[in-house]
Amino acid sequence: SSQRLNSNIETAQYSSLVVNHHNRAIENELRTSNLSSESQRRFSASSSMQQSDENTSVTINNNASQLCRQGREMNVANFLIKTEKFGDT
């Protein structure tokens, strides 16, 4: 009777061990999954920031080109005004 009781206790302890191990495995899986989705979120945010930086860079280059063009147009206009003023045709 006591031998059977000990056997039942051992079986219960073993079952408890298996369940604990299984639970730990599930926790690890969840943790990995959460880390993965967090990494994915960070990567997405990083990509978005990179795209934003690239867009800003393109805008800056476009603005610089436009300013250069406007500067050249102003130089031409000033030259024409001076030429007209002094009659150097």
Backbone bond lengths (Angstrom), bond angles and torsions (degrees), N, CA, C in turn:
res aa  C-N    CA-C-N  psi(-1)  N-CA   C-N-CA  omega(-1)  CA-C   N-CA-C  phi
1 S - - - 1.459 - - 1.535 110.20 -
2 S 1.338 116.02 -48.19 1.470 118.84 -179.87 1.527 110.12 -70.11
3 Q 1.363 114.99 -30.11 1.466 118.74 177.72 1.542 110.08 -65.91
4 R 1.338 114.50 -41.34 1.457 119.30 179.21 1.534 110.30 -66.72
5 L 1.331 116.93 -37.89 1.461 122.25 177.77 1.530 109.75 -62.12
6 N 1.343 116.14 -45.93 1.469 120.62 177.81 1.525 110.89 -60.33
7 S 1.317 115.07 -40.79 1.463 120.37 179.70 1.529 110.11 -63.53
8 N 1.333 116.39 -42.54 1.471 121.08 178.04 1.534 110.99 -63.41
9 I 1.334 115.46 -40.32 1.476 120.18 178.92 1.529 109.77 -63.58
10 E 1.335 115.66 -44.92 1.472 120.34 179.14 1.532 110.61 -61.34
11 T 1.328 115.59 -42.37 1.471 120.14 179.03 1.525 109.94 -62.90
12 A 1.336 116.29 -43.51 1.467 121.24 179.73 1.526 110.25 -63.61
13 Q 1.348 116.01 -42.74 1.467 119.86 179.21 1.530 110.53 -63.15
14 Y 1.323 115.77 -42.49 1.462 120.65 -179.90 1.535 110.11 -64.17
15 S 1.342 115.05 -43.93 1.472 119.84 178.36 1.524 110.22 -60.67
16 S 1.320 116.17 -42.54 1.459 121.55 179.13 1.527 110.33 -61.93
17 L 1.332 115.68 -41.43 1.465 121.61 178.22 1.533 110.71 -61.56
18 V 1.336 115.27 -45.23 1.471 120.53 179.58 1.529 110.32 -62.23
19 V 1.336 115.70 -45.23 1.469 120.36 -179.96 1.532 110.15 -62.22
20 N 1.339 116.84 -44.29 1.471 120.60 178.89 1.530 111.22 -60.74
21 H 1.326 114.96 -43.43 1.463 120.30 179.34 1.535 110.05 -62.20
22 H 1.320 115.13 -43.36 1.463 121.34 179.69 1.533 110.12 -62.64
23 N 1.340 116.07 -44.47 1.467 121.07 179.11 1.527 111.23 -61.89
24 R 1.341 115.67 -41.96 1.467 119.97 178.05 1.526 110.51 -62.04
25 A 1.322 115.89 -41.23 1.470 120.37 178.93 1.531 110.21 -61.51
26 I 1.338 115.78 -42.87 1.473 120.30 178.89 1.533 110.08 -64.43
27 E 1.349 116.60 -43.55 1.473 120.53 178.58 1.526 110.72 -59.13
28 N 1.332 115.57 -44.58 1.473 119.96 179.00 1.523 111.32 -61.94
29 E 1.327 114.75 -41.29 1.465 119.74 179.17 1.531 110.44 -62.37
30 L 1.330 115.49 -44.45 1.465 120.31 179.13 1.524 110.94 -63.64
31 R 1.347 115.40 -43.09 1.462 120.08 179.69 1.530 109.76 -60.76
32 T 1.335 115.82 -45.55 1.471 120.79 179.04 1.519 110.25 -61.65
33 S 1.320 115.65 -43.01 1.467 120.69 179.82 1.524 110.61 -62.78
34 N 1.342 116.36 -43.25 1.469 120.64 178.89 1.519 110.89 -64.41
35 L 1.343 115.95 -42.52 1.461 120.20 178.14 1.517 109.98 -62.09
36 S 1.326 115.01 -41.08 1.460 120.18 -179.16 1.526 110.56 -62.78
37 S 1.331 116.67 -45.17 1.466 118.95 -179.28 1.529 110.38 -69.28
38 E 1.347 117.02 -33.34 1.472 120.69 176.34 1.528 109.84 -66.15
39 S 1.331 116.17 -42.84 1.472 120.59 177.49 1.523 110.11 -62.00
40 Q 1.326 115.06 -42.47 1.468 120.46 179.48 1.525 110.16 -61.68
41 R 1.348 115.27 -42.11 1.467 120.38 179.71 1.529 110.22 -63.45
42 R 1.350 115.80 -45.06 1.467 119.98 179.83 1.524 111.15 -64.08
43 F 1.336 115.92 -41.21 1.467 119.87 179.59 1.524 109.74 -62.20
44 S 1.331 114.84 -42.60 1.463 120.26 179.99 1.528 110.37 -62.33
45 A 1.341 115.97 -44.11 1.471 120.47 179.03 1.521 110.24 -63.69
46 S 1.331 115.98 -41.58 1.466 121.32 179.47 1.526 110.69 -63.12
47 S 1.331 116.25 -44.11 1.470 120.84 178.84 1.523 110.52 -61.94
48 S 1.322 114.85 -41.29 1.462 120.50 179.89 1.530 110.31 -63.07
49 M 1.349 116.10 -42.53 1.460 120.56 178.72 1.526 110.35 -65.17
50 Q 1.328 116.76 -40.59 1.463 120.97 179.08 1.528 109.94 -62.22
51 Q 1.329 116.01 -44.44 1.471 120.43 178.72 1.523 110.04 -61.68
52 S 1.330 115.75 -41.15 1.462 120.85 179.13 1.529 110.18 -62.74
53 D 1.354 116.56 -42.93 1.468 121.15 177.76 1.524 110.59 -61.04
54 E 1.336 115.88 -43.50 1.470 120.00 179.69 1.530 110.53 -62.98
55 N 1.338 115.73 -42.63 1.473 119.94 178.78 1.529 110.63 -62.47
56 T 1.346 115.98 -42.08 1.468 120.86 178.93 1.521 110.17 -62.24
57 S 1.332 115.50 -43.00 1.465 121.02 179.53 1.531 110.84 -60.87
58 V 1.326 116.27 -43.81 1.473 120.93 178.27 1.527 109.78 -62.26
59 T 1.326 116.15 -43.57 1.472 120.74 179.81 1.525 110.67 -61.56
60 I 1.346 116.25 -44.47 1.471 120.57 179.43 1.529 110.09 -61.10
61 N 1.330 116.43 -45.55 1.471 120.13 179.18 1.527 111.70 -61.71
62 N 1.330 115.94 -42.41 1.474 120.09 178.48 1.525 111.01 -62.62
63 N 1.351 115.22 -43.48 1.465 119.76 179.65 1.525 110.65 -63.78
64 A 1.339 116.29 -41.21 1.466 120.68 179.48 1.528 110.05 -62.71
65 S 1.327 116.53 -44.02 1.474 120.77 178.67 1.523 110.66 -61.15
66 Q 1.327 114.74 -42.63 1.470 120.14 -179.21 1.531 110.10 -64.12
67 L 1.351 116.81 -41.86 1.465 120.59 179.15 1.526 110.69 -63.92
68 C 1.338 116.54 -41.69 1.475 120.65 177.97 1.526 110.57 -60.86
69 R 1.327 115.82 -44.64 1.466 121.06 -179.57 1.534 109.86 -62.78
70 Q 1.340 115.51 -44.67 1.467 119.62 179.07 1.527 110.66 -63.49
71 G 1.335 115.81 -38.38 1.470 120.53 178.16 1.523 111.00 -62.46
72 R 1.326 116.27 -44.48 1.471 120.41 178.57 1.535 110.33 -62.66
73 E 1.332 115.90 -42.66 1.470 120.02 179.33 1.529 110.90 -62.11
74 M 1.354 116.11 -39.32 1.469 120.03 178.99 1.527 110.17 -66.87
75 N 1.338 117.06 -39.85 1.466 120.39 178.34 1.523 110.64 -61.33
76 V 1.322 115.47 -44.56 1.472 120.23 178.75 1.529 109.68 -61.98
77 A 1.337 116.19 -45.31 1.471 120.73 -179.66 1.524 110.36 -61.19
78 N 1.342 117.26 -45.05 1.468 121.26 179.36 1.523 110.70 -61.78
79 F 1.329 115.57 -41.78 1.468 120.23 179.28 1.530 110.27 -61.39
80 L 1.331 115.11 -44.71 1.473 119.57 -179.56 1.523 111.16 -63.96
81 I 1.343 116.45 -40.43 1.476 120.80 179.29 1.530 109.71 -62.32
82 K 1.355 116.07 -47.79 1.473 120.09 -179.90 1.525 110.54 -61.53
83 T 1.323 115.74 -44.77 1.466 120.81 -178.87 1.521 110.29 -60.14
84 E 1.331 115.02 -43.59 1.466 120.39 -178.70 1.527 110.25 -66.34
85 K 1.360 115.41 -40.32 1.457 121.64 -176.85 1.531 110.49 -63.62
86 F 1.340 116.10 -42.39 1.464 119.76 -176.23 1.523 112.42 -94.09
87 G 1.295 116.68 -0.60 1.450 120.44 176.97 1.518 114.03 68.39
88 D 1.331 116.99 25.12 1.470 120.00 179.56 1.517 109.58 -83.69
89 T 1.269 118.35 75.47 1.472 120.13 -179.35 1.506 110.52 -107.15
